Structures are given as C-alpha cells and as structure tokens.
Amino acid sequence: MKSYGQVIDSIEALPDEQQESLLDLIQKRLAERRRAALIKSVQEARKEFKSGKLRPASPADIMRKVLA
C-alpha cells in the first residue's frame, strides 16, 4: 500500500487534465457517500419514530437539549 505522500507524488506526476478529472471523480464519490449516509440516517430515524423510540420535537426543544 502506498503512503499518503506517495499517492500525492503520483497525482502530481499526472497531467493537469487527469488531475482535474481525478479531483472531479473524488468529489462526486464523496458526495455519493455523504448522500448514502444521510439516506441511511433518515431511514433509521423513521424506523425509530415508527417504533415509538422518538417523538416529534420543535426546533426550540431540540436547541434546548443541544445547549443543555
């Protein structure tokens, strides 16, 4: 496995166009992962809500708990 520095050196050896393409690819994959994580979180929250583990709360209630 390459070290972080080796990966950076390999990327810097690529032509600018390929570096830009790689950057675009990485950004899209990160966005996809974040989206997937958010979807999973929402699905879990809905499941907990349906099972009665959660109850509706106003933004003010949530902030009071966060700041407590």
Order of alpha helices (4+ residues) and beta strands (2+ residues): alpha-alpha-alpha
